[in-house]
Amino acid sequence: MKKIISVLAAALLAVSSLAACSAGNEGVANKGSDKIDVVTTIFPEYDWVVNILGDKADNAEVTMLLDNGVDLHSFQPTAFDIAKIADCDLFIYVGGESDEWVDDALSEATNKDMVVINLLDVLGSTVKEEEVKEGMEGEEEEEEEAEEEGPEYDEHVWLSLNNAEVICDAIADALSQVDSANADSYKANAESYKAKLDELDAKYADTVASGKTKTLLFGDRFPFRYMIEDYGLDYYAAFVGCSAETEASFETVVFLANKVDELSLNHVMKIEGSSDALANTIISNTSNAGADILTLDSMQSTTSKDVANGVTYIGIMESNLEVLKQALN
């Protein structure tokens, strides 16, 4: 999925003047400060950084660019966003096609000592190509582009607890590089946080092992592939995780409805913020009129207001576990 960012050229031209004249503005990095400047694109990255900073968080300014519920796939950086990146000490982003704008932004960096973390690079060969599964709506434009430009990778790596552990190690290493005086603290905090991820991972494994079914069915796009493959689950869905489509064909609805009946599923899934309409249409075409709709949170709509209200990565994954318990029984 190729993104065209019409404002990027103008934003890049504005970076120098913004950095020079806006140091006192809220949200723009103030390099006169001794604080570490960390810029993250999405909520999970932000929350991991805060946890690894631990009691050193007061010594850092951490920014989440997608802080108002804008989806990663439709985000367009402003001139202020690019100015924040240009002067920060540590920049963390996902690295898929949705982040094609990052290369241009980094080329304007004024802090030449900046440490950069690309999540897909950190995870290396474990990153999965996006797949169009049986019954799923394909997108002709994307298929043509894939043939011309190579494979498109599934960007939703944060939804795997195993991936989260690997990324947290990379964040601890990066913070240690930026602030070597507190390296031991960052690494200890990462180990403590990873122990919580391990504990939650064990609960997911137990839930899957005791579940009556091993298949999830989504009347929606499907960003949870990394999660379900960690535990040997299967899935069917209307759209791929990065799809912008909302309308499913008659053939897709019938296919998914037949799968509900074939697998004796009692639930049709969707992601946070999506309409129930397609899931309801699928259910209405099954023999199980009593099937209900369950929602898993992909963390693509988490806002800074949610963060202020105490929402955390582990908290959302714990809530998703409770939903998974229902979905598998």
Secondary structure as GFF3:
##gff-version 3
##sequence-region A 1 329
A	DSSP	alpha_helix	8	21	.	.	.	ID=ss1
A	DSSP	beta_strand	36	40	.	.	.	ID=ss2
A	DSSP	alpha_helix	43	53	.	.	.	ID=ss3
A	DSSP	three_ten_helix	54	59	.	.	.	ID=ss4
A	DSSP	beta_strand	60	64	.	.	.	ID=ss5
A	DSSP	three_ten_helix	72	74	.	.	.	ID=ss6
A	DSSP	alpha_helix	79	86	.	.	.	ID=ss7
A	DSSP	beta_strand	90	93	.	.	.	ID=ss8
A	DSSP	three_ten_helix	97	99	.	.	.	ID=ss9
A	DSSP	alpha_helix	102	107	.	.	.	ID=ss10
A	DSSP	beta_strand	115	118	.	.	.	ID=ss11
A	DSSP	alpha_helix	119	123	.	.	.	ID=ss12
A	DSSP	three_ten_helix	124	126	.	.	.	ID=ss13
A	DSSP	alpha_helix	140	149	.	.	.	ID=ss14
A	DSSP	three_ten_helix	157	159	.	.	.	ID=ss15
A	DSSP	alpha_helix	161	178	.	.	.	ID=ss16
A	DSSP	three_ten_helix	180	182	.	.	.	ID=ss17
A	DSSP	alpha_helix	183	210	.	.	.	ID=ss18
A	DSSP	beta_strand	215	222	.	.	.	ID=ss19
A	DSSP	alpha_helix	225	230	.	.	.	ID=ss20
A	DSSP	beta_strand	234	240	.	.	.	ID=ss21
A	DSSP	alpha_helix	250	262	.	.	.	ID=ss22
A	DSSP	beta_strand	267	271	.	.	.	ID=ss23
A	DSSP	alpha_helix	277	284	.	.	.	ID=ss24
A	DSSP	beta_strand	292	296	.	.	.	ID=ss25
A	DSSP	alpha_helix	304	308	.	.	.	ID=ss26
A	DSSP	alpha_helix	313	327	.	.	.	ID=ss27
###
